Amino acid sequence: MTEWIQNLDESELKYEAPSLFVFDEDPEGAAIFMYKEGYPAPINAVGDDEKFRKTSKAELEARPPKKYWEQVKSEMFILICTNDKKYDSLRKSLQETTDKNTKYILASIAGAVGGVLGVEAGILSGFCAIILHSIIKIGKETYCAIHN
């Protein structure tokens, strides 16, 4: 049912969600750097404190809210771990993608989840990448058991 998972490239998922480079074994930690209520991203430039605060605030405000992360986790569980009919066509499409790459798979999943949630795929793709990365690391069965 999920042979397409074997086609995923871990490094491509990390480039979609760069916090995975640091939080390789911690999907929640990686996600914290991607939603509005999370931690500010480290800024390498040293300089004016006021400019630093302003830049940090702007970066945080540009992120999606934490509720998107929670919703993506729920929808990805439904997609990966259940046979819910709302993702039947996506599952079929993914099953037929034996020669497709990670970007195609990720875009397909983010688009479908975004369609269900009423959110653009680009906003959710990093969150989807974190979950797919987690599945690569621990396996589908373990992922489903942990999140059930």
N, C-alpha and C positions, 0 to 999 in steps of 0.2 A: 504493500500500500504506500510506503514512503521511500521507495528506492531513490527518488530524486534527492533525498538528503545526502546521499553519497556523492552527488555532483557538486556540493557546496565547497567553496574554497575559503578556508578560515581567514586568510590574509585579506581577501576581498571584503569579507564581513567586517573586519577590523577597520578598513579604510572607510567604510560607511558609518561606523560608530567608533571613532578614534579612542574613546575612553577605554575600549577593550584592550588597547595596547598596555595599559597600566593595570586594569582590573580584569585580567584574563580569566580568572577563576571566580569572579564575583559579578554576576549580571546585575544585581541590585546596585552595587557600587558604580558600575559603568553607567547605569541609567540615571543615577543621581546627578551626573554631570550633563545630562541632556534635557532635563525638565526644569521649568521655571522655579520651582520651589527647592531645587537642589543647590549644590555648591557652585560658586563661581569658578569658571575655568582659570587656571593659573595664567597670568600674563607675564611674559618674559621681560618686557621693558621695565626698567627701573626709572623712576622720575617723579613727577609731580603727584602727590597723594590725591589731590582733587581730581586730576585727570584719570588716575587709576580707578577711583570710586565711580566716576561717571562712566568710564568704559565698562567696568564690571557690571554696573546696574543696567546699562544698555544691552549687554550680552545676555544677562539673565532674563530681561524682559522679552527678548526676541525668541526665547525658547517656548515650546508648548507647555501647557500645564501638566502637573503630575498625573491628573486623572487620565490623560491619554495613555501614559505608561500602564496604568492599572487596566484600562480597557483593552489595550493591545495584548497584555498578558492573558486576559480572559478569552479574547477572540483566537489567539494563537493556540491556546489549550483546546478550544473547540475544533479548530482546524486540524491540529496534529493528533489529538488524543481521542477524538470522538468521531462518530459517523453522522453528525448533524448535517441535514440536507442543505443548509444554506451555503455550504462550501463544496458541494458535490462537483460543480463544474470546475472549480479551481483544483480540486484534488485530481480530477480526470486530466486536466491540462498539465499539471505538474508531473503526473505519472507518464505522460507522453513526452516529457522533456529530457529524455536520456542524454541528448547531445547539447543541451542548453547550459549556459554558464550561470554562475552565481548571481550576477547582476540581473539577468532575466528572471530567475527564480525569485529573487528578492523584490524586484519591481512588481511581479505578478501578485505576490503575497501582500505587499504593502498596498497595492491598488485594490485588491479584494477586501482587505480589512478596512481600508479607508472608506470604501464604498458602504460597508456595513455601518461604520461609525459616523459617516458624513464628514470626513476629514480628508484633505489632500494626501495622496500617497507619500509625497516628499517629506511631509511632517512626521510621518510614522515609520519611514524606512529604517532609520537608525534604531528605533525600538525593536522592529522586526529583526534586524541584523543581530542585536544582542541576544534575542531568544533563539534564533537559529544557531548562533555561535554556541550557546549553552547546550543545545541539543547535540551539536557535533562533539562537544567535550564529554558529556555524560551519557549520551545515547537517548534515543526516543523513549524507550520503556522507563528508564530512570526519570527522565524529565516528566513524563505523564504521571508516574507514581508520586513524585514529590509535589506536583502542582494539583493533584486531585483533591 
